[in-house]
Amino acid sequence: MAHRGNGGLVGKLNISGNNIASGVWNRIEQFNIIGNSNTSSFVWPRAPYTVEYLVVAGGGSGGGGYQSGGGGGGGLLANTATVTPFTAYSITVGLGGAAVTNSNGNQGGNSVFGSIATAVGGGYGGSYHGPTYNGGSGGSGGGAGNRDGNQIGGSGTAGPPRQGYDGGASGGYTSPWAGGGGGGA
């Protein structure tokens, strides 16, 4: 059975107030996929907060078959934002691209934190079996499959802010006829 990695969102809430230790309260909210759903929501309590967030999209799957490229890593965004009290923020955790046989891989799913941040899913890996051979663009680009040595990797999301890097080109039309690696975030 093939497994796929899903994206996620991690936050740290900084609260000004009467904290006994330091005035900073650290809280990590982890959003898990339940059943077939990958969307949830979270309501921020009481006062406005400045949150530090980390949003990671699902990675793309590699191409199927020999001489195929690797899937690109899911895009990654980290920053701060002010959230409004008693407001529900939709949270979507991007799924990893599904495995394939003898074709290009599948794009990873986007991970979304309300209207604040969208990390783009990783690009698919290209395959010798096509149909395009090149890696797909995404948060990080997918690696190229090797058909005749002229295939290119997909582009990573350049931003601003940059979410990931480009996938690798194919290894040329000589042994070992390797596909390119997927880009990282």
NORDAKA-V913400 format. One record per pair of residues at least 12 apart in sequence whose C-alpha atoms are under 8 Angstrom apart, sorted by the first residue. I is the first residue (numbers start at 1). J is the second residue. If there is no record, write none. Layout:
BEGIN
i:I j:J
i:I j:J
END
This chain:
BEGIN
i:2 j:99
i:4 j:95
i:4 j:96
i:4 j:97
i:4 j:98
i:4 j:99
i:5 j:58
i:5 j:59
i:5 j:95
i:5 j:96
i:6 j:57
i:6 j:58
i:6 j:59
i:6 j:93
i:6 j:94
i:6 j:95
i:6 j:96
i:7 j:55
i:7 j:56
i:7 j:57
i:7 j:58
i:7 j:59
i:7 j:74
i:7 j:93
i:7 j:94
i:7 j:95
i:7 j:96
i:7 j:109
i:7 j:110
i:7 j:111
i:8 j:30
i:8 j:31
i:8 j:32
i:8 j:54
i:8 j:55
i:8 j:56
i:8 j:57
i:8 j:58
i:8 j:93
i:8 j:94
i:8 j:111
i:9 j:29
i:9 j:30
i:9 j:31
i:9 j:53
i:9 j:54
i:9 j:55
i:9 j:56
i:9 j:93
i:9 j:111
i:9 j:113
i:10 j:28
i:10 j:29
i:10 j:30
i:10 j:53
i:10 j:54
i:10 j:55
i:11 j:27
i:11 j:28
i:11 j:29
i:11 j:51
i:11 j:52
i:11 j:53
i:11 j:54
i:12 j:25
i:12 j:26
i:12 j:27
i:12 j:28
i:12 j:51
i:12 j:52
i:12 j:53
i:13 j:25
i:13 j:26
i:13 j:27
i:13 j:28
i:13 j:49
i:13 j:50
i:13 j:51
i:13 j:52
i:14 j:26
i:14 j:49
i:14 j:50
i:14 j:51
i:14 j:52
i:15 j:49
i:15 j:50
i:31 j:91
i:31 j:93
i:32 j:93
i:33 j:93
i:38 j:92
i:38 j:93
i:38 j:94
i:38 j:95
i:39 j:90
i:39 j:91
i:39 j:92
i:39 j:93
i:40 j:90
i:40 j:91
i:40 j:92
i:41 j:88
i:41 j:89
i:41 j:90
i:41 j:91
i:42 j:88
i:42 j:89
i:42 j:90
i:42 j:91
i:43 j:85
i:43 j:86
i:43 j:87
i:43 j:88
i:43 j:89
i:44 j:83
i:44 j:84
i:44 j:85
i:44 j:86
i:44 j:87
i:44 j:88
i:44 j:89
i:45 j:85
i:45 j:86
i:46 j:85
i:46 j:86
i:47 j:84
i:47 j:85
i:48 j:82
i:48 j:83
i:48 j:84
i:48 j:85
i:49 j:82
i:49 j:83
i:49 j:84
i:49 j:85
i:50 j:80
i:50 j:81
i:50 j:82
i:50 j:83
i:51 j:80
i:51 j:81
i:51 j:82
i:51 j:83
i:52 j:78
i:52 j:79
i:52 j:80
i:52 j:81
i:53 j:77
i:53 j:78
i:53 j:79
i:53 j:80
i:53 j:81
i:54 j:76
i:54 j:77
i:54 j:78
i:54 j:79
i:55 j:76
i:55 j:77
i:55 j:78
i:55 j:111
i:55 j:112
i:55 j:113
i:55 j:117
i:55 j:118
i:55 j:119
i:56 j:74
i:56 j:75
i:56 j:76
i:56 j:77
i:56 j:94
i:56 j:111
i:56 j:119
i:57 j:73
i:57 j:74
i:57 j:75
i:57 j:76
i:57 j:93
i:57 j:94
i:57 j:95
i:57 j:108
i:57 j:109
i:57 j:110
i:57 j:111
i:57 j:119
i:57 j:120
i:57 j:121
i:57 j:122
i:57 j:139
i:58 j:73
i:58 j:74
i:58 j:75
i:58 j:93
i:58 j:94
i:58 j:95
i:58 j:96
i:58 j:97
i:58 j:108
i:58 j:109
i:58 j:110
i:58 j:111
i:58 j:121
i:58 j:122
i:59 j:71
i:59 j:72
i:59 j:73
i:59 j:74
i:59 j:75
i:59 j:95
i:59 j:96
i:59 j:97
i:59 j:107
i:59 j:108
i:59 j:109
i:59 j:121
i:59 j:122
i:59 j:123
i:60 j:72
i:60 j:73
i:60 j:74
i:60 j:96
i:60 j:97
i:60 j:98
i:60 j:105
i:60 j:106
i:60 j:107
i:60 j:108
i:60 j:109
i:60 j:121
i:60 j:122
i:60 j:123
i:60 j:124
i:60 j:125
i:60 j:142
i:61 j:96
i:61 j:97
i:61 j:98
i:61 j:99
i:61 j:100
i:61 j:105
i:61 j:106
i:61 j:107
i:61 j:108
i:61 j:123
i:61 j:124
i:61 j:125
i:62 j:99
i:62 j:100
i:62 j:104
i:62 j:105
i:62 j:106
i:62 j:124
i:62 j:125
i:62 j:126
i:62 j:142
i:62 j:143
i:63 j:100
i:63 j:101
i:63 j:102
i:63 j:103
i:63 j:104
i:63 j:105
i:63 j:124
i:63 j:125
i:63 j:126
i:63 j:127
i:63 j:145
i:64 j:99
i:64 j:100
i:64 j:101
i:64 j:102
i:64 j:103
i:64 j:104
i:64 j:105
i:64 j:127
i:64 j:129
i:65 j:101
i:65 j:102
i:65 j:103
i:65 j:127
i:65 j:128
i:65 j:129
i:66 j:127
i:66 j:128
i:67 j:127
i:67 j:128
i:67 j:145
i:67 j:146
i:67 j:147
i:67 j:177
i:67 j:178
i:67 j:179
i:68 j:104
i:68 j:125
i:68 j:126
i:68 j:127
i:68 j:128
i:68 j:143
i:68 j:144
i:68 j:145
i:68 j:146
i:68 j:178
i:68 j:179
i:68 j:180
i:69 j:125
i:69 j:126
i:69 j:127
i:69 j:135
i:69 j:142
i:69 j:143
i:69 j:144
i:69 j:145
i:69 j:146
i:69 j:170
i:69 j:178
i:69 j:179
i:69 j:180
i:69 j:181
i:69 j:182
i:70 j:124
i:70 j:125
i:70 j:126
i:70 j:142
i:70 j:143
i:70 j:144
i:70 j:179
i:70 j:180
i:70 j:181
i:70 j:182
i:71 j:105
i:71 j:122
i:71 j:123
i:71 j:124
i:71 j:125
i:71 j:135
i:71 j:141
i:71 j:142
i:71 j:143
i:71 j:181
i:71 j:182
i:71 j:183
i:72 j:122
i:72 j:123
i:72 j:124
i:72 j:125
i:72 j:138
i:72 j:139
i:72 j:140
i:72 j:141
i:72 j:142
i:72 j:143
i:72 j:167
i:72 j:181
i:72 j:182
i:72 j:183
i:72 j:184
i:73 j:121
i:73 j:122
i:73 j:123
i:73 j:139
i:73 j:140
i:73 j:141
i:73 j:142
i:73 j:164
i:73 j:182
i:73 j:183
i:73 j:184
i:73 j:185
i:74 j:108
i:74 j:110
i:74 j:119
i:74 j:120
i:74 j:121
i:74 j:122
i:74 j:123
i:74 j:138
i:74 j:139
i:74 j:140
i:74 j:164
i:74 j:184
i:74 j:185
i:75 j:119
i:75 j:120
i:75 j:121
i:75 j:122
i:75 j:138
i:75 j:139
i:75 j:140
i:75 j:157
i:75 j:163
i:75 j:164
i:75 j:185
i:76 j:119
i:76 j:120
i:76 j:139
i:76 j:163
i:76 j:164
i:76 j:185
i:77 j:117
i:77 j:118
i:77 j:119
i:77 j:161
i:77 j:163
i:81 j:116
i:89 j:113
i:89 j:114
i:90 j:112
i:90 j:113
i:90 j:114
i:91 j:111
i:91 j:112
i:91 j:113
i:91 j:114
i:92 j:110
i:92 j:111
i:92 j:112
i:92 j:113
i:93 j:109
i:93 j:110
i:93 j:111
i:93 j:112
i:94 j:108
i:94 j:109
i:94 j:110
i:94 j:111
i:94 j:112
i:94 j:121
i:95 j:108
i:95 j:109
i:95 j:110
i:96 j:108
i:96 j:109
i:96 j:121
i:97 j:109
i:97 j:124
i:102 j:127
i:102 j:128
i:102 j:129
i:102 j:130
i:103 j:126
i:103 j:127
i:103 j:128
i:103 j:129
i:103 j:130
i:103 j:131
i:104 j:124
i:104 j:125
i:104 j:126
i:104 j:127
i:104 j:129
i:104 j:130
i:104 j:131
i:104 j:132
i:104 j:133
i:105 j:124
i:105 j:125
i:105 j:126
i:105 j:127
i:106 j:123
i:106 j:124
i:106 j:125
i:107 j:121
i:107 j:122
i:107 j:123
i:107 j:124
i:107 j:136
i:107 j:138
i:108 j:120
i:108 j:121
i:108 j:122
i:108 j:123
i:108 j:124
i:109 j:121
i:109 j:122
i:119 j:139
i:119 j:163
i:120 j:138
i:120 j:139
i:120 j:157
i:120 j:163
i:121 j:138
i:121 j:139
i:121 j:140
i:122 j:137
i:122 j:138
i:122 j:139
i:122 j:140
i:122 j:141
i:122 j:142
i:123 j:135
i:123 j:136
i:123 j:137
i:123 j:138
i:123 j:139
i:123 j:140
i:123 j:141
i:123 j:142
i:123 j:154
i:123 j:156
i:123 j:182
i:124 j:136
i:124 j:137
i:124 j:138
i:124 j:141
i:124 j:142
i:124 j:143
i:125 j:142
i:125 j:143
i:125 j:144
i:125 j:145
i:125 j:182
i:126 j:142
i:126 j:143
i:126 j:144
i:126 j:145
i:126 j:146
i:126 j:179
i:127 j:144
i:127 j:145
i:127 j:146
i:127 j:147
i:127 j:179
i:128 j:145
i:128 j:146
i:128 j:147
i:129 j:147
i:130 j:145
i:133 j:145
i:133 j:146
i:133 j:147
i:133 j:151
i:134 j:151
i:134 j:152
i:134 j:153
i:134 j:154
i:135 j:152
i:135 j:153
i:135 j:154
i:135 j:167
i:136 j:153
i:136 j:154
i:136 j:155
i:137 j:153
i:137 j:154
i:137 j:155
i:137 j:156
i:137 j:157
i:137 j:166
i:138 j:154
i:138 j:155
i:138 j:156
i:138 j:157
i:139 j:156
i:139 j:157
i:139 j:163
i:139 j:164
i:139 j:165
i:139 j:185
i:140 j:154
i:140 j:155
i:140 j:156
i:140 j:157
i:140 j:163
i:140 j:164
i:140 j:165
i:140 j:166
i:140 j:167
i:140 j:182
i:140 j:183
i:140 j:184
i:140 j:185
i:141 j:153
i:141 j:154
i:141 j:155
i:141 j:156
i:141 j:157
i:141 j:164
i:141 j:165
i:141 j:166
i:141 j:167
i:141 j:182
i:141 j:183
i:141 j:184
i:142 j:154
i:142 j:155
i:142 j:166
i:142 j:167
i:142 j:168
i:142 j:181
i:142 j:182
i:142 j:183
i:143 j:167
i:143 j:168
i:143 j:169
i:143 j:170
i:143 j:179
i:143 j:180
i:143 j:181
i:143 j:182
i:143 j:183
i:144 j:167
i:144 j:168
i:144 j:169
i:144 j:170
i:144 j:179
i:144 j:180
i:144 j:181
i:145 j:169
i:145 j:170
i:145 j:178
i:145 j:179
i:145 j:180
i:146 j:170
i:146 j:171
i:146 j:172
i:146 j:173
i:146 j:177
i:146 j:178
i:146 j:179
i:146 j:180
i:147 j:173
i:148 j:172
i:148 j:173
i:149 j:170
i:149 j:171
i:149 j:172
i:149 j:173
i:149 j:174
i:149 j:177
i:150 j:169
i:150 j:170
i:150 j:172
i:151 j:169
i:151 j:170
i:152 j:167
i:152 j:168
i:152 j:169
i:152 j:170
i:153 j:166
i:153 j:167
i:153 j:168
i:153 j:169
i:153 j:170
i:153 j:180
i:153 j:182
i:154 j:166
i:154 j:167
i:154 j:168
i:155 j:167
i:156 j:183
i:163 j:185
i:164 j:183
i:164 j:184
i:164 j:185
i:165 j:183
i:165 j:184
i:165 j:185
i:166 j:182
i:166 j:183
i:166 j:184
i:167 j:180
i:167 j:181
i:167 j:182
i:167 j:183
i:167 j:184
i:168 j:180
i:168 j:181
i:168 j:182
i:168 j:183
i:169 j:181
END
